[in-house]
């Protein structure tokens, strides 16, 4: 079954009770038992819910995994992965990553005795200097948020397997439409399904997908024991979103390319970050491991001015100034004061997240309208 068909039919079946084509929303906390412990597959909705199961089956299908797990948010999904570790363990993470992930690692899990190394991963060989017997997890984003850096998943996976280290990939920006990290050697794929998978800015949800049964069971235990699960209504919304993922991503990619090229040719724009440019660092790797280059674009206007960046985002009309990304509507963000504000300024700027940086989530509107909006806002 090819990807575009998987988004609609992958691991799905019609409702057994009445033949409903779409999975029903099982808005229930508990299930009748004929005798203690004897039920029809579901006992309590924190442990499992039929609507959530339908979503988790779909997630596994589109990422070419065997097990999917849905959580109350992307952060809850990341939290579950780190809970595989214990005090004294070490994690190597890319230095350019989502601010919420950095905050969880440094403000929560460092206090439990887990050590984190944040390094550049433009060349996978840089990992070797940080690996020791305590290293248990490598955490990467590619493309990274918000600098759009590309990490060679296959090369990192080779190193991880050599040292028996888990590799987790945040695939939120790319989505499985563009790349499938499990096929490239990753052990865990994470999504903030709030973004492209849901696709309509109306639900918060996270996901993990794996191929290994034992790893899946460990994560399921954490999911059930910690209880950071999503509800049936949210599961239904993301499952519905997945069914149009392929057609939405095609337009996101088309519009993202047009916006990136427009900005690069604009006389008032200094730097544009988009992995589709042939001179983008690791463009060749992006070309090899991605189907296209996505709808995320970051840029800095000439003068590298905080005040000018704020002026631009405030002047936008079709691009809404807001947190998040990946919805059908175009959004603009100022990472230094929004998504990455939790990262200390000195650390933030080392990765290129300067006060003048603007991040765009390019939606699926008419491209002429989006270009016109950028034109009037930049001035």
C-alpha beads as a LAMMPS data file, in Angstrom:
LAMMPS data file: protein, C-alpha beads

379 atoms
378 bonds

1 atom types
1 bond types

-500.0 500.0 xlo xhi
-500.0 500.0 ylo yhi
-500.0 500.0 zlo zhi

Masses

1 110.0

Atoms # bond

1 1 1 0.000 0.000 0.000
2 1 1 1.485 3.363 -1.032
3 1 1 1.694 6.351 1.299
4 1 1 -1.225 8.360 -0.092
5 1 1 -3.459 5.329 0.384
6 1 1 -2.051 4.576 3.837
7 1 1 -3.130 7.977 5.155
8 1 1 -6.735 6.978 4.463
9 1 1 -6.790 3.191 4.868
10 1 1 -3.586 2.191 6.673
11 1 1 -4.307 -0.251 9.539
12 1 1 -7.926 0.893 9.558
13 1 1 -11.151 -1.116 9.557
14 1 1 -14.837 -0.246 9.507
15 1 1 -16.652 -0.158 12.818
16 1 1 -17.728 -3.710 13.667
17 1 1 -20.988 -2.708 15.353
18 1 1 -22.695 -0.775 12.553
19 1 1 -20.166 -0.560 9.721
20 1 1 -19.350 3.098 10.321
21 1 1 -16.789 4.199 7.719
22 1 1 -15.179 6.649 10.141
23 1 1 -14.161 5.352 13.588
24 1 1 -16.712 6.358 16.231
25 1 1 -15.748 8.622 19.091
26 1 1 -15.935 6.296 22.087
27 1 1 -16.588 8.951 24.701
28 1 1 -16.342 6.629 27.675
29 1 1 -14.011 6.136 30.612
30 1 1 -14.823 2.528 31.373
31 1 1 -16.222 -0.658 29.833
32 1 1 -18.585 -3.396 31.032
33 1 1 -17.046 -6.673 32.164
34 1 1 -18.881 -10.004 32.239
35 1 1 -16.694 -11.185 35.098
36 1 1 -13.682 -9.504 36.741
37 1 1 -10.994 -9.089 34.073
38 1 1 -13.182 -10.344 31.233
39 1 1 -14.055 -7.635 28.709
40 1 1 -14.037 -7.013 24.961
41 1 1 -10.480 -5.703 24.784
42 1 1 -10.939 -2.505 26.749
43 1 1 -11.141 -2.050 30.497
44 1 1 -10.355 1.607 31.220
45 1 1 -9.729 4.456 28.790
46 1 1 -6.413 5.577 30.266
47 1 1 -5.054 2.180 29.270
48 1 1 -6.758 2.066 25.873
49 1 1 -9.719 3.497 23.990
50 1 1 -11.018 2.248 20.611
51 1 1 -10.786 5.702 19.009
52 1 1 -7.231 6.127 20.248
53 1 1 -6.398 2.636 19.021
54 1 1 -7.586 3.580 15.528
55 1 1 -5.290 6.619 15.591
56 1 1 -2.331 4.651 16.944
57 1 1 -2.785 2.047 14.220
58 1 1 -2.794 4.803 11.590
59 1 1 0.339 6.396 13.061
60 1 1 2.175 3.073 12.885
61 1 1 1.103 2.619 9.276
62 1 1 2.195 5.987 7.908
63 1 1 5.618 5.796 9.639
64 1 1 6.214 2.181 8.557
65 1 1 6.289 1.111 12.188
66 1 1 4.573 -1.692 14.056
67 1 1 3.386 0.168 17.153
68 1 1 1.996 3.675 17.590
69 1 1 1.301 5.453 20.873
70 1 1 -0.730 8.652 21.201
71 1 1 -0.229 11.126 24.040
72 1 1 -1.861 14.281 25.357
73 1 1 0.838 16.442 23.719
74 1 1 4.154 16.260 21.939
75 1 1 5.900 17.109 25.204
76 1 1 4.162 14.184 26.922
77 1 1 5.502 11.911 24.186
78 1 1 9.064 13.213 24.667
79 1 1 8.664 12.867 28.430
80 1 1 7.808 9.182 27.965
81 1 1 10.966 8.584 25.915
82 1 1 13.247 10.128 28.529
83 1 1 11.528 8.035 31.215
84 1 1 13.157 5.016 29.571
85 1 1 16.372 6.290 31.194
86 1 1 17.640 6.365 34.770
87 1 1 19.848 8.616 36.888
88 1 1 23.409 8.655 35.587
89 1 1 22.424 8.089 31.978
90 1 1 23.469 10.579 29.306
91 1 1 21.703 11.990 26.249
92 1 1 23.207 13.612 23.165
93 1 1 20.826 16.096 21.553
94 1 1 21.129 18.502 18.676
95 1 1 21.952 22.024 19.841
96 1 1 19.309 23.520 17.571
97 1 1 15.987 22.177 18.805
98 1 1 12.549 23.222 19.984
99 1 1 12.657 25.361 23.122
100 1 1 10.126 23.193 24.946
101 1 1 12.306 20.126 24.442
102 1 1 15.349 21.982 25.766
103 1 1 13.330 23.149 28.779
104 1 1 12.093 19.612 29.561
105 1 1 15.602 18.203 29.322
106 1 1 17.358 20.883 31.351
107 1 1 14.726 22.026 33.853
108 1 1 13.090 18.704 34.643
109 1 1 15.239 15.697 33.816
110 1 1 18.639 17.144 34.715
111 1 1 17.327 17.338 38.286
112 1 1 16.826 13.575 38.162
113 1 1 20.483 12.997 37.378
114 1 1 20.307 12.634 33.590
115 1 1 23.057 14.498 31.736
116 1 1 22.439 16.200 28.386
117 1 1 24.981 17.216 25.756
118 1 1 23.732 19.711 23.150
119 1 1 25.931 19.588 20.075
120 1 1 25.943 20.498 16.392
121 1 1 25.165 17.460 14.271
122 1 1 25.801 18.788 10.774
123 1 1 28.400 16.009 10.599
124 1 1 27.402 12.790 12.360
125 1 1 31.022 12.023 13.241
126 1 1 30.886 14.805 15.873
127 1 1 28.819 12.444 18.023
128 1 1 31.726 10.102 18.703
129 1 1 33.501 12.567 21.000
130 1 1 30.517 12.634 23.367
131 1 1 29.680 8.923 23.503
132 1 1 30.594 6.892 26.583
133 1 1 29.178 3.915 28.456
134 1 1 26.529 6.149 30.067
135 1 1 25.177 7.362 26.712
136 1 1 21.739 5.797 26.266
137 1 1 19.846 8.114 23.891
138 1 1 20.512 10.339 20.894
139 1 1 17.780 12.922 20.253
140 1 1 17.576 14.728 16.922
141 1 1 15.260 16.972 14.955
142 1 1 15.588 17.228 11.195
143 1 1 14.834 19.717 9.806
144 1 1 15.613 21.502 13.061
145 1 1 13.413 24.103 14.705
146 1 1 13.828 26.918 13.721
147 1 1 17.132 26.996 11.796
148 1 1 16.126 24.292 9.303
149 1 1 19.392 22.399 9.715
150 1 1 19.521 18.902 8.245
151 1 1 20.900 15.888 10.122
152 1 1 21.875 12.666 8.361
153 1 1 19.536 10.173 10.045
154 1 1 21.126 7.105 8.451
155 1 1 24.643 8.166 9.501
156 1 1 23.562 8.902 13.083
157 1 1 21.688 5.583 13.204
158 1 1 24.837 3.723 12.165
159 1 1 26.767 5.290 15.047
160 1 1 23.929 4.685 17.499
161 1 1 23.680 0.998 16.607
162 1 1 27.447 0.540 16.864
163 1 1 27.278 1.715 20.476
164 1 1 23.870 0.165 21.309
165 1 1 22.262 3.585 21.861
166 1 1 18.627 4.438 21.191
167 1 1 18.012 6.983 18.422
168 1 1 14.876 9.108 18.582
169 1 1 13.901 11.480 15.777
170 1 1 11.464 14.369 16.103
171 1 1 9.807 14.171 12.676
172 1 1 7.316 16.989 13.273
173 1 1 8.612 19.393 10.610
174 1 1 9.042 16.801 7.877
175 1 1 6.084 14.493 8.618
176 1 1 6.085 10.926 7.271
177 1 1 4.991 12.355 3.923
178 1 1 8.514 13.718 3.458
179 1 1 10.707 11.296 5.439
180 1 1 10.373 8.088 7.439
181 1 1 13.133 7.849 10.068
182 1 1 12.412 4.237 11.071
183 1 1 13.340 3.173 7.544
184 1 1 16.612 5.085 7.933
185 1 1 17.552 3.267 11.149
186 1 1 15.919 5.270 13.944
187 1 1 14.401 3.408 16.905
188 1 1 11.731 5.950 17.848
189 1 1 9.876 8.584 15.847
190 1 1 8.180 11.426 17.717
191 1 1 5.547 13.839 16.434
192 1 1 3.862 16.845 17.835
193 1 1 0.673 15.764 16.086
194 1 1 -0.684 19.177 17.018
195 1 1 1.125 20.369 13.917
196 1 1 0.948 18.834 10.422
197 1 1 -0.677 15.526 11.347
198 1 1 -3.702 17.262 12.855
199 1 1 -3.237 20.056 10.354
200 1 1 -6.022 22.427 11.405
201 1 1 -4.772 24.104 14.612
202 1 1 -7.643 22.653 16.624
203 1 1 -6.107 19.832 18.689
204 1 1 -3.050 19.229 20.922
205 1 1 -1.627 15.707 20.696
206 1 1 1.688 13.828 20.620
207 1 1 2.800 10.526 19.137
208 1 1 5.542 7.919 19.247
209 1 1 6.074 5.187 16.657
210 1 1 8.471 2.237 16.918
211 1 1 9.221 -1.086 15.202
212 1 1 10.557 -3.063 18.159
213 1 1 7.961 -4.942 20.220
214 1 1 9.924 -4.852 23.499
215 1 1 10.538 -1.115 23.164
216 1 1 6.851 -0.607 22.410
217 1 1 5.887 -2.493 25.569
218 1 1 8.215 -0.359 27.701
219 1 1 6.743 2.829 26.257
220 1 1 3.191 1.537 26.638
221 1 1 3.869 0.814 30.321
222 1 1 5.105 4.392 30.790
223 1 1 2.125 5.760 28.849
224 1 1 -0.367 3.824 30.957
225 1 1 1.382 4.342 34.288
226 1 1 2.005 8.073 33.803
227 1 1 -1.387 8.675 32.211
228 1 1 -0.488 11.470 29.783
229 1 1 -2.911 10.139 27.175
230 1 1 -5.132 11.917 24.690
231 1 1 -8.911 11.745 24.737
232 1 1 -11.157 10.159 22.101
233 1 1 -12.268 13.476 20.589
234 1 1 -8.654 14.565 20.082
235 1 1 -7.796 11.141 18.664
236 1 1 -10.654 11.450 16.180
237 1 1 -9.534 14.910 15.050
238 1 1 -5.932 13.862 14.391
239 1 1 -7.041 10.698 12.604
240 1 1 -9.251 12.863 10.401
241 1 1 -6.322 15.208 9.783
242 1 1 -4.041 12.358 8.726
243 1 1 -6.474 11.429 5.954
244 1 1 -5.625 14.658 4.104
245 1 1 -1.950 14.865 5.121
246 1 1 -0.622 13.982 1.680
247 1 1 -2.642 16.590 -0.213
248 1 1 -1.937 19.303 2.362
249 1 1 1.795 18.608 2.448
250 1 1 2.043 18.844 -1.305
251 1 1 0.674 22.395 -1.174
252 1 1 2.747 23.285 1.922
253 1 1 5.860 22.271 -0.015
254 1 1 4.875 24.205 -3.139
255 1 1 4.087 27.353 -1.176
256 1 1 7.131 26.974 1.075
257 1 1 9.417 26.866 -1.945
258 1 1 7.803 29.951 -3.479
259 1 1 8.075 31.919 -0.225
260 1 1 11.700 30.877 0.335
261 1 1 12.695 31.916 -3.180
262 1 1 10.805 35.199 -2.883
263 1 1 12.533 36.064 0.386
264 1 1 15.978 35.111 -0.940
265 1 1 15.540 37.523 -3.854
266 1 1 14.165 40.351 -1.699
267 1 1 16.615 43.285 -1.368
268 1 1 15.723 43.811 2.311
269 1 1 16.259 40.204 3.432
270 1 1 19.694 39.092 4.604
271 1 1 19.416 35.349 5.308
272 1 1 16.823 32.713 4.422
273 1 1 16.855 29.240 5.967
274 1 1 15.208 26.519 3.877
275 1 1 16.746 23.113 3.072
276 1 1 15.653 23.185 -0.567
277 1 1 18.356 25.664 -1.568
278 1 1 21.246 23.915 -3.290
279 1 1 23.739 25.885 -1.195
280 1 1 21.992 25.029 2.074
281 1 1 24.369 23.054 4.331
282 1 1 23.553 19.342 3.974
283 1 1 21.158 19.987 1.080
284 1 1 22.410 16.771 -0.507
285 1 1 21.393 14.814 2.590
286 1 1 17.990 16.523 2.606
287 1 1 17.560 15.553 -1.032
288 1 1 18.420 11.934 -0.225
289 1 1 16.308 11.424 2.890
290 1 1 13.352 13.711 2.156
291 1 1 10.747 13.604 -0.606
292 1 1 10.494 17.426 -0.642
293 1 1 11.499 20.296 1.639
294 1 1 8.388 21.219 3.601
295 1 1 6.547 24.394 4.441
296 1 1 8.781 25.865 7.159
297 1 1 10.986 28.864 6.324
298 1 1 13.006 31.115 8.630
299 1 1 14.644 34.418 7.725
300 1 1 16.431 37.514 8.990
301 1 1 15.902 40.961 7.500
302 1 1 18.892 43.159 6.698
303 1 1 20.221 45.060 9.677
304 1 1 19.642 42.090 11.991
305 1 1 17.314 44.259 14.072
306 1 1 14.950 43.059 16.800
307 1 1 12.743 46.103 16.290
308 1 1 12.462 45.468 12.552
309 1 1 11.581 41.805 13.107
310 1 1 8.805 42.811 15.478
311 1 1 7.574 45.416 12.990
312 1 1 7.381 42.821 10.222
313 1 1 5.472 40.200 12.221
314 1 1 3.072 42.830 13.562
315 1 1 2.387 44.126 10.033
316 1 1 1.501 40.716 8.597
317 1 1 -2.189 40.226 7.864
318 1 1 -2.640 36.773 6.295
319 1 1 0.242 35.289 8.256
320 1 1 -1.093 35.204 11.814
321 1 1 1.391 35.998 14.590
322 1 1 0.981 32.942 16.799
323 1 1 2.677 29.966 18.425
324 1 1 2.673 26.575 16.702
325 1 1 2.877 25.575 13.039
326 1 1 1.660 23.091 10.476
327 1 1 -1.937 24.233 10.119
328 1 1 -3.705 25.005 6.871
329 1 1 -3.371 28.706 7.699
330 1 1 -0.041 30.528 7.494
331 1 1 1.566 31.510 10.788
332 1 1 4.523 33.702 11.713
333 1 1 6.558 33.507 14.881
334 1 1 9.409 35.274 16.623
335 1 1 11.379 32.340 18.104
336 1 1 13.523 34.394 20.498
337 1 1 10.472 35.679 22.383
338 1 1 8.029 32.851 21.654
339 1 1 8.888 29.203 20.924
340 1 1 12.528 29.428 22.066
341 1 1 12.260 31.953 24.886
342 1 1 13.050 29.244 27.454
343 1 1 16.554 28.816 26.013
344 1 1 19.113 31.258 27.483
345 1 1 19.979 34.034 25.045
346 1 1 23.669 33.076 24.854
347 1 1 22.852 29.431 24.045
348 1 1 20.100 30.443 21.644
349 1 1 22.312 32.749 19.606
350 1 1 25.058 30.120 19.285
351 1 1 22.670 28.165 17.068
352 1 1 21.578 31.187 15.034
353 1 1 18.349 31.965 16.874
354 1 1 19.042 35.686 17.023
355 1 1 16.543 38.330 18.085
356 1 1 15.943 39.274 14.441
357 1 1 14.948 35.768 13.316
358 1 1 11.405 35.211 12.019
359 1 1 9.932 31.739 11.477
360 1 1 7.151 31.138 8.974
361 1 1 4.798 28.201 8.785
362 1 1 3.620 28.550 5.210
363 1 1 0.021 27.412 4.825
364 1 1 -2.020 26.281 1.855
365 1 1 -3.581 29.610 0.837
366 1 1 -3.108 31.066 -2.629
367 1 1 0.603 31.792 -3.014
368 1 1 0.021 35.194 -4.647
369 1 1 -1.825 36.370 -1.539
370 1 1 0.922 35.113 0.757
371 1 1 3.661 36.846 -1.274
372 1 1 1.640 40.067 -1.304
373 1 1 1.286 39.910 2.473
374 1 1 5.037 39.479 2.950
375 1 1 5.700 42.290 0.490
376 1 1 3.549 44.809 2.369
377 1 1 4.852 43.697 5.794
378 1 1 8.537 43.884 4.875
379 1 1 7.960 47.249 3.186

Bonds

1 1 1 2
2 1 2 3
3 1 3 4
4 1 4 5
5 1 5 6
6 1 6 7
7 1 7 8
8 1 8 9
9 1 9 10
10 1 10 11
11 1 11 12
12 1 12 13
13 1 13 14
14 1 14 15
15 1 15 16
16 1 16 17
17 1 17 18
18 1 18 19
19 1 19 20
20 1 20 21
21 1 21 22
22 1 22 23
23 1 23 24
24 1 24 25
25 1 25 26
26 1 26 27
27 1 27 28
28 1 28 29
29 1 29 30
30 1 30 31
31 1 31 32
32 1 32 33
33 1 33 34
34 1 34 35
35 1 35 36
36 1 36 37
37 1 37 38
38 1 38 39
39 1 39 40
40 1 40 41
41 1 41 42
42 1 42 43
43 1 43 44
44 1 44 45
45 1 45 46
46 1 46 47
47 1 47 48
48 1 48 49
49 1 49 50
50 1 50 51
51 1 51 52
52 1 52 53
53 1 53 54
54 1 54 55
55 1 55 56
56 1 56 57
57 1 57 58
58 1 58 59
59 1 59 60
60 1 60 61
61 1 61 62
62 1 62 63
63 1 63 64
64 1 64 65
65 1 65 66
66 1 66 67
67 1 67 68
68 1 68 69
69 1 69 70
70 1 70 71
71 1 71 72
72 1 72 73
73 1 73 74
74 1 74 75
75 1 75 76
76 1 76 77
77 1 77 78
78 1 78 79
79 1 79 80
80 1 80 81
81 1 81 82
82 1 82 83
83 1 83 84
84 1 84 85
85 1 85 86
86 1 86 87
87 1 87 88
88 1 88 89
89 1 89 90
90 1 90 91
91 1 91 92
92 1 92 93
93 1 93 94
94 1 94 95
95 1 95 96
96 1 96 97
97 1 97 98
98 1 98 99
99 1 99 100
100 1 100 101
101 1 101 102
102 1 102 103
103 1 103 104
104 1 104 105
105 1 105 106
106 1 106 107
107 1 107 108
108 1 108 109
109 1 109 110
110 1 110 111
111 1 111 112
112 1 112 113
113 1 113 114
114 1 114 115
115 1 115 116
116 1 116 117
117 1 117 118
118 1 118 119
119 1 119 120
120 1 120 121
121 1 121 122
122 1 122 123
123 1 123 124
124 1 124 125
125 1 125 126
126 1 126 127
127 1 127 128
128 1 128 129
129 1 129 130
130 1 130 131
131 1 131 132
132 1 132 133
133 1 133 134
134 1 134 135
135 1 135 136
136 1 136 137
137 1 137 138
138 1 138 139
139 1 139 140
140 1 140 141
141 1 141 142
142 1 142 143
143 1 143 144
144 1 144 145
145 1 145 146
146 1 146 147
147 1 147 148
148 1 148 149
149 1 149 150
150 1 150 151
151 1 151 152
152 1 152 153
153 1 153 154
154 1 154 155
155 1 155 156
156 1 156 157
157 1 157 158
158 1 158 159
159 1 159 160
160 1 160 161
161 1 161 162
162 1 162 163
163 1 163 164
164 1 164 165
165 1 165 166
166 1 166 167
167 1 167 168
168 1 168 169
169 1 169 170
170 1 170 171
171 1 171 172
172 1 172 173
173 1 173 174
174 1 174 175
175 1 175 176
176 1 176 177
177 1 177 178
178 1 178 179
179 1 179 180
180 1 180 181
181 1 181 182
182 1 182 183
183 1 183 184
184 1 184 185
185 1 185 186
186 1 186 187
187 1 187 188
188 1 188 189
189 1 189 190
190 1 190 191
191 1 191 192
192 1 192 193
193 1 193 194
194 1 194 195
195 1 195 196
196 1 196 197
197 1 197 198
198 1 198 199
199 1 199 200
200 1 200 201
201 1 201 202
202 1 202 203
203 1 203 204
204 1 204 205
205 1 205 206
206 1 206 207
207 1 207 208
208 1 208 209
209 1 209 210
210 1 210 211
211 1 211 212
212 1 212 213
213 1 213 214
214 1 214 215
215 1 215 216
216 1 216 217
217 1 217 218
218 1 218 219
219 1 219 220
220 1 220 221
221 1 221 222
222 1 222 223
223 1 223 224
224 1 224 225
225 1 225 226
226 1 226 227
227 1 227 228
228 1 228 229
229 1 229 230
230 1 230 231
231 1 231 232
232 1 232 233
233 1 233 234
234 1 234 235
235 1 235 236
236 1 236 237
237 1 237 238
238 1 238 239
239 1 239 240
240 1 240 241
241 1 241 242
242 1 242 243
243 1 243 244
244 1 244 245
245 1 245 246
246 1 246 247
247 1 247 248
248 1 248 249
249 1 249 250
250 1 250 251
251 1 251 252
252 1 252 253
253 1 253 254
254 1 254 255
255 1 255 256
256 1 256 257
257 1 257 258
258 1 258 259
259 1 259 260
260 1 260 261
261 1 261 262
262 1 262 263
263 1 263 264
264 1 264 265
265 1 265 266
266 1 266 267
267 1 267 268
268 1 268 269
269 1 269 270
270 1 270 271
271 1 271 272
272 1 272 273
273 1 273 274
274 1 274 275
275 1 275 276
276 1 276 277
277 1 277 278
278 1 278 279
279 1 279 280
280 1 280 281
281 1 281 282
282 1 282 283
283 1 283 284
284 1 284 285
285 1 285 286
286 1 286 287
287 1 287 288
288 1 288 289
289 1 289 290
290 1 290 291
291 1 291 292
292 1 292 293
293 1 293 294
294 1 294 295
295 1 295 296
296 1 296 297
297 1 297 298
298 1 298 299
299 1 299 300
300 1 300 301
301 1 301 302
302 1 302 303
303 1 303 304
304 1 304 305
305 1 305 306
306 1 306 307
307 1 307 308
308 1 308 309
309 1 309 310
310 1 310 311
311 1 311 312
312 1 312 313
313 1 313 314
314 1 314 315
315 1 315 316
316 1 316 317
317 1 317 318
318 1 318 319
319 1 319 320
320 1 320 321
321 1 321 322
322 1 322 323
323 1 323 324
324 1 324 325
325 1 325 326
326 1 326 327
327 1 327 328
328 1 328 329
329 1 329 330
330 1 330 331
331 1 331 332
332 1 332 333
333 1 333 334
334 1 334 335
335 1 335 336
336 1 336 337
337 1 337 338
338 1 338 339
339 1 339 340
340 1 340 341
341 1 341 342
342 1 342 343
343 1 343 344
344 1 344 345
345 1 345 346
346 1 346 347
347 1 347 348
348 1 348 349
349 1 349 350
350 1 350 351
351 1 351 352
352 1 352 353
353 1 353 354
354 1 354 355
355 1 355 356
356 1 356 357
357 1 357 358
358 1 358 359
359 1 359 360
360 1 360 361
361 1 361 362
362 1 362 363
363 1 363 364
364 1 364 365
365 1 365 366
366 1 366 367
367 1 367 368
368 1 368 369
369 1 369 370
370 1 370 371
371 1 371 372
372 1 372 373
373 1 373 374
374 1 374 375
375 1 375 376
376 1 376 377
377 1 377 378
378 1 378 379
